[in-house]
Amino acid sequence: MPEETSRGSCRSPAPRSARPAARRRLGRAALGLLGALAASAPAVAVRAQPTPAAPAQPTSAAPVRPTSAAPVRPTPAVRADADLLRRQAQELLASGRPEAACPKLEESDRLVPSAGTKLELARCHESTGRLASAWALYTDVAAAEAAGGDAKRGAEARARSAAVAERLPALTISVSGEVKELPGFEVTIDGDPARRLGEPQPVAPGRRLVTATAPGRRTFTREVEVSRPGERVAVEIAALAPAEGASEGAPEPAPAASGSVRRRWPAPDRSRPDPIHRNLMWVTGGLTLAGVALGTTFGVLAITTWDKVEDASAGCDNPARYRGCPQRVHDLSSRAMSYSTVSDFSFIAAGAALAGTAVLWLTLPEAAPRASARVEIAPGVFGGSVLGVF
């Protein structure tokens, strides 16, 4: 019987005195596990809830957009696509198809931004008439190359930017110091950020929409029209009214006293709007005076020569027809006739030039100051003279 009992059990039962100690150790372990779960439950709940105050105190655990992070380098496949687009655009430009080349250059610069691609895109926009876009790209390239880049490329970008700016109207946005200090203040032209506040910014001709926004303020909007190269339009933003009472989401125009629009022309354009017209007037006036002087000179020579002919023909057989006269009389008469012909044609040319001068002066554009003109006919010993002051 004792032998059968030892076979049916693998281990012998623990002594009765050891069982209470084992139960106490198991109870303490269970209580410790329950306490750990209870302590970790609030922390899990807190982490699961949204934390609106997180932006005010950023942590380095998981930043959304770290400012110090290096830019993402394009992969070899992306670079290959950008190079292919750029080569295709260059072939299209060489074949005289800039309209098809510009989109490819834009996509190439989007994939792999570079100053060289931007410069080619600016040239492409300039060739297709998109002067405002070309000016913006030239300005970006010049600014990028000024910081230790390609000096030759930067010089070309600056020169082309200045040349394109002369072919465009300009918009100047002046902002008061009070408005500039508003948090989140922003000014846009047709939705694009304004590049130069307080300085002329070349824009495309047409209607342009100037918008100024700031949190908690009414939206300032002004629509201005610029049409001709050299035109200067100024928009002044003096104040932005508070947004109390304004419907949310709908832009409200600022009061009339908060801004104004001024249109002006540069001084050279205002004083000489049509230099070719004025120059032609000075040329015809000079021809008039030259014709009068030439006609008068040859007229005097003709009269004095005819006097000599009369004196020399006294011994001729027929002085009235110069028959039977010596050869000297015939030479003098021929010379006198030549002088008379030159004098007549000079006065005819002077009269035609005077008429042209009068027409040009009467048709001078209204924007230019009219030149004072005076024509006087003065009698003289041999006929007369015409005096003009222009």
C-alpha positions, 0 to 999 in steps of 0.5 A: 500500500505505501508503494502504490501511493508513492507511484501515483504522486510525482511530488510529495505534498508541501508541509502544512506549515509552509502553505500560509507563507506561500499564500502571503507571498501570492497575495502581496504579488497580486496587490502589487500588480493591481497597484501598478495597473491602477497607477499606469491607467491615468497616464495612459488616459492623459496621453490619449487625450488631445493636448491643445497647449502643446504648440505653446510648449513644443517638445523634442519628442515628435516635432511636426516640422522642425525648423532646423531640419535639412531639406529633403534631398531628391532621389536619383529618380526624381533628379533624372526626371527633372533633367529630362524635362529640362533637356526637353524644354531646351530642345523646344526652345531651340526649335522656337516653341517657348509656349511648350517649353515653359511648363516643362521648365516649371515642373523641372524646377518644382522637382529639383529647384535650382537657380539655373532652371529658374533663369531659363524659365525667366527667359522663357516667360519673357519670350512669351510676354509674361513679363511680370513672372519673368521679373519675379524669377529674375529677382529671385535668381539675383537674390540667390546668387548674391549670397555667394553664388554664380556671379555671372548668372547673378549679373545677368539676372539683375540686368534682365530684371531691370530691363523687364521692369522698365517695360511694366507698370509698377504698383507701390504699397505703402503701409503705416507703422501701426498696421505693420506691427499687427500680428499675422499681417500680410499683403497680397497682389492677386493672391501672391505675397507682395515682394516690396512694401513701400517700393515700386513693384512691377506688375502685369498690365490690367486690373490688380487686386490688393488685399491686406489681412490680419487676424481679428481685423477686417480685410482691406481690398483695393482693385486698381488698374494699371495699363501702360509701361512707366505708369506708377500707382500707389496704394496706401494702407493706413489702418485696418478696422477691427472685425467686431460685427463683421460676418465670419469668412466674408471679406469686408472692405476697410473704411475709406479713411484707411487707405487711398490710391494715387496714380502718377507718371515719372517726371521724364514721361510727364515732360516728354511723352512723345520725344520723336514728335518734338524732335521732328518739330525742331528739325523742320524748324531748323530746315526753315531757317536754313532755307531762308538763310540760303535763299537770301544769300543766293538772292543777293548774289544773283542781284549783284551779278545781274548788276554786273551783267547790265554794266558789261552789256552797255557796248553790245549790239542789242543789250536787251537780248545780249546780242553782239556781246563779249563772252564775259557778258554771257558768263555773268548772265549764266552765273546770275541765273544759277544764283537765282534758281538756287535762291528760288528753290531755297525759299520754296523748301523753307516754305514747305519746312515752315508748313511742316513745323506748324502742323507738328506744333499744332498736333503736339500731344496735350500731355507735353508742354507746348513750345512757344512759336512766333514767325515774323516777316521782316522787309529788307533791302533785297526782298525780305526775310522770315524769322522764327522762334520755336 
